[in-house]
Amino acid sequence: MSTLEEILAAAEHLKPAQFVQLRKRLDKLEQQLWEAELSATTTELRQAGIHDRQIDQMVVRRRRESRT
């Protein structure tokens, strides 16, 4: 049984209050992972000489291209 399957099996037996607590802790973990990924991406882009304005321009260009 994989770790994920073990976690899901255990979660199925939690009381509602415990399940809510689990969700809150998972949400916090997800936020921490997202912030770490954002930080790494920001560092990588800055090292490549790409700044916020250029990123904004790339996003706008990509959105326009996806409409056509």
N, C-alpha and C positions, 0 to 999 in steps of 0.2 A: 504494500500500500504506500502510495507516495505521501509526502508531507502535506500536500494540498488536500488530498483525500482524507487524511487524518484530521486536519483542521476542520474541514467541512462536516465530517462525522461528529466531531465533538461539538460544533456549533449547533447541530440539529438537536442536541440534548440540553441546550442552555435554557434557562428561564428567560422570559421576555426582557426583564431588566438587565440581565447579564448580556443578552444578545445586543441590546442597545449600547451597553458599555463597550462591547467588542467592536461594534460598528464605529463608535466614536474614536476608539484607539486606532482602528484601521484607517479611518479618515485622516487622523493626525499623521500616521506613518506615510500615507500617500502624499500628503502635503509636504512632508520633509523630503521625500524622494523627488517630488516635482521641483522643489526649491534647489536641491542639489544638482539636478539635471539642468535647470535654468542657469545656475551659476557656472557650470562647466561649459555650456553652450555659449554663454556671454563671454567667458574667458577665451574660448576658441575663436569666436568671431572678432574680438578685439585684437587678438594676436594676428589675425589675418588682415587687420586693417579695415574691417567692416564695422561701421557704426550705426547707431539707431536710425538715422535718417536714410541710410542706404537700405537697411532692412525694411523700413516702411515702404520705400520705393519698390523693392522687390515684391513685397506682399501685394501692393496695388497692381503692379504689372501682372502678377500671377492670377489675381482675381479677374482682371480684364480678359486675360487669355482664356480662362476657364468659361467665360460667358459666351464665347464665340464657338 
